[in-house]
């Protein structure tokens, strides 16, 4: 049985895969983007040239207080 790809693998294949709910942020995180890791966990990242930098990982309530 083939294993489903993890979120990082999905991101590498297609950073806008619907499961990731990739979206731009506003407010204190303006200029960054967020993806869903699990139901409540998020990864906030930025893009510079050909690189992606994961800035923060945490639950929705930890990151968006």
One Martini backbone bead per residue (centre of mass of N, CA, C, O) as a GRO file, in nm:
protein
   65
    1UNK     BB    1   0.096   0.037   0.024
    2UNK     BB    2   0.067   0.366  -0.033
    3UNK     BB    3   0.193   0.648   0.093
    4UNK     BB    4   0.114   0.941   0.197
    5UNK     BB    5   0.196   1.249   0.178
    6UNK     BB    6   0.335   1.486   0.335
    7UNK     BB    7   0.340   1.819   0.381
    8UNK     BB    8   0.624   1.865   0.272
    9UNK     BB    9   0.587   1.708   0.011
   10UNK     BB   10   0.354   1.877  -0.094
   11UNK     BB   11   0.509   2.144  -0.097
   12UNK     BB   12   0.727   2.055  -0.301
   13UNK     BB   13   0.529   1.985  -0.530
   14UNK     BB   14   0.276   2.190  -0.406
   15UNK     BB   15   0.227   2.482  -0.233
   16UNK     BB   16  -0.103   2.484  -0.342
   17UNK     BB   17  -0.228   2.267  -0.205
   18UNK     BB   18  -0.533   2.230  -0.060
   19UNK     BB   19  -0.432   2.102   0.219
   20UNK     BB   20  -0.256   2.368   0.299
   21UNK     BB   21  -0.385   2.648   0.287
   22UNK     BB   22  -0.246   2.869   0.125
   23UNK     BB   23  -0.160   3.198   0.268
   24UNK     BB   24  -0.167   3.518   0.319
   25UNK     BB   25  -0.060   3.773   0.535
   26UNK     BB   26  -0.126   3.989   0.806
   27UNK     BB   27   0.002   4.219   0.987
   28UNK     BB   28   0.271   4.097   1.164
   29UNK     BB   29   0.289   3.883   0.890
   30UNK     BB   30   0.346   4.052   0.666
   31UNK     BB   31   0.486   3.877   0.378
   32UNK     BB   32   0.370   3.612   0.459
   33UNK     BB   33   0.301   3.262   0.495
   34UNK     BB   34   0.052   2.992   0.526
   35UNK     BB   35   0.030   2.655   0.658
   36UNK     BB   36  -0.103   2.342   0.699
   37UNK     BB   37  -0.023   2.065   0.901
   38UNK     BB   38  -0.275   2.054   1.074
   39UNK     BB   39  -0.559   2.140   1.211
   40UNK     BB   40  -0.372   2.351   1.417
   41UNK     BB   41  -0.112   2.356   1.262
   42UNK     BB   42   0.146   2.595   1.168
   43UNK     BB   43   0.328   2.753   0.890
   44UNK     BB   44   0.560   3.012   0.865
   45UNK     BB   45   0.662   3.188   0.563
   46UNK     BB   46   0.925   3.275   0.338
   47UNK     BB   47   1.047   3.444   0.038
   48UNK     BB   48   1.376   3.408  -0.134
   49UNK     BB   49   1.389   3.380  -0.430
   50UNK     BB   50   1.473   3.024  -0.421
   51UNK     BB   51   1.356   3.044  -0.119
   52UNK     BB   52   1.250   2.885   0.188
   53UNK     BB   53   1.140   3.019   0.512
   54UNK     BB   54   1.086   2.888   0.817
   55UNK     BB   55   0.984   3.076   1.094
   56UNK     BB   56   0.709   2.929   1.208
   57UNK     BB   57   0.574   2.709   1.466
   58UNK     BB   58   0.221   2.636   1.542
   59UNK     BB   59  -0.049   2.711   1.676
   60UNK     BB   60  -0.295   2.916   1.618
   61UNK     BB   61  -0.297   3.046   1.910
   62UNK     BB   62   0.011   3.105   1.924
   63UNK     BB   63   0.035   3.289   1.653
   64UNK     BB   64  -0.276   3.448   1.690
   65UNK     BB   65  -0.284   3.665   1.955
   0.00000   0.00000   0.00000
